[in-house]
Structure formats: C-alpha cells, structure tokens
Amino acid sequence: MSTALSLSHLVLTPALVYVVVSDLLYRRIANWLLAALLTLWLLHTGLQLLQGHADLHALTIGASASAAVLVAGYLLFVMRWMGAGDAKLMAVLCLWLGEQSLLFLMVTALAGGLLALALPVLALFERGLALALMQLNAWLPRPAAVPLPHSLREHPIPGIPYGIAIAMGATLVLWGSF
C-alpha cells in the first residue's frame, strides 16, 4: 500500500470535488476542466516516457479504456442517455487511472445505481444547497454573483447528475489503493 500522494491524487481530488458541485447545481461539467485534466495527463505521461519511467501496460489499458468509453459515450449521447461531459470525464479519468480504469468503470456503474435510488433525497439536498448558495449570493458584490442553480429555475433540467457517480467511482478507486 502506497503512503505517498501521487500526482493523480493531487490533480484529480479537487477536480472531482468541482465536478460534483458543478454537476449537482448546474448539470454541467466544464470543458475547460476536462481540457486541463487531459493536458496535465499528456504532459505528465510525456515526461514519464522521456525519462523511461512510464508503465506501458497501465498506459495501454488506460488509453484503450478511454477510447472505448469515448465511442460508447458518443453513442449514448446521441441516444440522449448520457451527457457529453459525463462521457468526456469518464474517458479522461480512464487515462489518469490507467490499469485501474476497468475497476473505475465498474465502481462508477454501481455508484450510478445507488445515485438513481437516492434521487429523491439528492433532490432535497440539491434544492437546499441551491437556496443556501442564493442566500450567500445576496451578500456578494454583483460582479461575483453566482448563476442561478438549475433546481431553482422555472424549468429545471431533468436527469441524473451522473458526474456525481463518476466522481464517486474515481474517488473510491483513487483513494482505495492509498
């Protein structure tokens, strides 16, 4: 069992927290975040390859899983069963998680099922958090105003914030081996 924090822990943990909040309140996973995660992975992997420290087996599994997730995610997106941000997030996380990417996909599927079962409770939590955020927003100066969360809009966006399940799956795999 490893006792040192890896770059994956340092990069992915705050990114996954951001994903949970953003997807819960706004049903969005920011492209800038996905691009930053991909860029950091490419730089880190490139450096490891140049130094001869890359685990080619893990790299191959992660890249293969990432490609498969992108293809499947695109098909699910076309059928409107999955958001594009969810598919892109899962693909980039497969790159970061390497040989643990298959475990990540299984844990994420289980977390998605639990999330679906907990949807009524999640909706109450989401609305409470949105109301609290709007109270905080009243105290902020206007240029820093927070956008209205989707649950408080006249026509809320339907669906499950699957980014939460994805973040849960990645977090469990990432920190489970720590």
C-alpha positions in Angstrom: 0.0 0.0 0.0 1.4 3.4 -1.0 1.9 6.1 1.6 2.9 8.9 -0.7 0.4 11.1 -2.5 0.7 10.8 -6.3 0.2 13.5 -8.9 -3.2 11.7 -9.6 -4.3 12.3 -6.1 -3.2 16.0 -6.1 -4.8 16.8 -9.5 -7.9 14.6 -9.5 -9.2 15.2 -6.0 -10.0 18.9 -6.3 -11.2 18.4 -9.9 -13.7 15.7 -8.7 -15.0 18.0 -6.0 -15.6 20.7 -8.6 -17.4 18.2 -10.8 -19.7 17.1 -8.0 -20.7 20.7 -7.2 -21.0 21.8 -10.8 -23.0 18.8 -12.0 -25.3 18.9 -8.9 -26.1 22.6 -9.2 -25.8 23.3 -12.9 -25.9 19.9 -14.7 -22.6 20.9 -16.4 -19.1 19.5 -16.5 -16.9 22.3 -17.8 -14.9 21.7 -20.9 -12.0 23.8 -19.6 -11.7 21.4 -16.7 -11.6 18.4 -19.0 -9.1 20.1 -21.3 -6.9 20.9 -18.2 -7.0 17.3 -17.0 -6.2 15.9 -20.4 -3.3 18.4 -20.9 -1.8 17.6 -17.5 -2.1 13.9 -18.2 -0.4 14.4 -21.5 2.4 16.4 -20.0 2.9 14.0 -17.1 2.8 10.9 -19.4 5.1 12.5 -21.9 7.6 13.4 -19.2 7.5 9.8 -17.9 8.0 8.4 -21.4 11.0 10.7 -21.9 12.5 9.6 -18.6 11.8 5.9 -19.2 9.6 5.7 -16.1 6.3 5.1 -17.9 4.3 1.9 -17.1 3.4 0.9 -20.7 1.0 -1.7 -19.6 -1.1 0.7 -17.5 -0.8 3.3 -20.3 -2.2 0.8 -22.8 -5.1 -0.2 -20.6 -6.0 3.3 -19.7 -5.8 4.5 -23.3 -7.8 1.6 -24.6 -10.5 2.0 -21.9 -10.6 5.8 -22.7 -11.1 5.2 -26.4 -13.8 2.6 -25.7 -15.6 5.0 -23.3 -15.5 7.8 -25.9 -17.1 5.6 -28.5 -19.7 4.2 -26.1 -20.2 7.6 -24.6 -20.8 9.2 -28.0 -23.4 6.5 -28.9 -25.1 7.0 -25.5 -25.0 10.8 -26.0 -26.6 10.5 -29.5 -29.4 8.5 -27.9 -29.7 11.1 -25.2 -28.9 8.6 -22.4 -25.7 10.3 -21.3 -24.3 13.8 -21.3 -21.3 14.6 -23.4 -19.5 16.0 -20.3 -20.0 12.7 -18.5 -18.6 10.7 -21.4 -15.6 13.0 -21.7 -14.9 13.0 -18.0 -15.0 9.2 -17.8 -12.6 9.0 -20.8 -10.1 11.4 -19.3 -10.3 9.6 -15.9 -9.5 6.3 -17.6 -6.3 7.8 -18.8 -5.4 9.0 -15.3 -6.4 5.7 -13.6 -4.5 3.5 -16.1 -4.8 -0.2 -15.2 -7.4 0.6 -12.6 -9.7 2.1 -15.3 -11.8 -1.1 -15.6 -12.3 -1.1 -11.9 -13.2 2.6 -12.1 -15.9 1.8 -14.7 -17.4 -0.9 -12.6 -17.5 1.1 -9.4 -18.9 4.1 -11.3 -21.8 1.9 -12.7 -22.6 0.7 -9.1 -22.4 4.3 -7.8 -24.7 5.4 -10.6 -27.3 2.8 -9.5 -27.0 4.0 -5.9 -27.4 7.6 -7.1 -30.5 6.7 -9.0 -32.0 5.1 -5.9 -31.1 8.1 -3.8 -32.5 10.6 -6.3 -35.4 11.8 -4.1 -33.0 12.6 -1.2 -30.5 14.1 -3.6 -33.2 16.4 -5.0 -33.9 17.7 -1.5 -30.2 18.2 -0.8 -29.7 19.9 -4.1 -32.5 22.3 -3.5 -31.3 23.2 0.0 -27.8 23.7 -1.3 -29.1 25.9 -4.1 -31.2 28.0 -1.7 -28.2 28.4 0.6 -26.0 29.4 -2.4 -28.5 32.1 -3.4 -28.5 33.4 0.2 -24.7 33.7 0.0 -25.1 35.2 -3.4 -27.1 38.1 -1.9 -24.1 39.1 0.2 -21.6 39.0 -2.7 -20.8 42.0 -4.9 -22.6 42.0 -8.2 -19.6 41.1 -10.4 -19.1 37.9 -8.3 -22.8 37.0 -8.4 -23.4 33.2 -8.6 -25.6 31.9 -11.5 -29.0 30.6 -10.6 -28.8 26.8 -10.0 -31.0 24.7 -12.3 -33.2 23.4 -9.5 -34.4 27.0 -8.8 -35.2 27.8 -12.4 -38.7 27.8 -13.8 -37.9 24.8 -16.0 -35.2 22.7 -14.2 -33.1 20.4 -16.3 -34.2 16.8 -15.9 -32.0 13.8 -15.4 -29.5 12.4 -13.0 -26.3 14.4 -12.3 -24.2 11.4 -13.3 -21.0 13.4 -12.7 -21.5 12.6 -9.0 -21.4 8.9 -9.7 -18.4 9.3 -11.9 -16.6 11.3 -9.2 -17.6 8.7 -6.6 -16.2 5.9 -8.7 -12.9 7.7 -9.4 -12.5 8.7 -5.8 -13.1 5.2 -4.4 -10.6 3.7 -6.9 -8.1 6.5 -6.4 -8.1 6.6 -2.7 -9.0 2.9 -2.1 -5.5 1.9 -3.0 -3.8 4.6 -0.9 
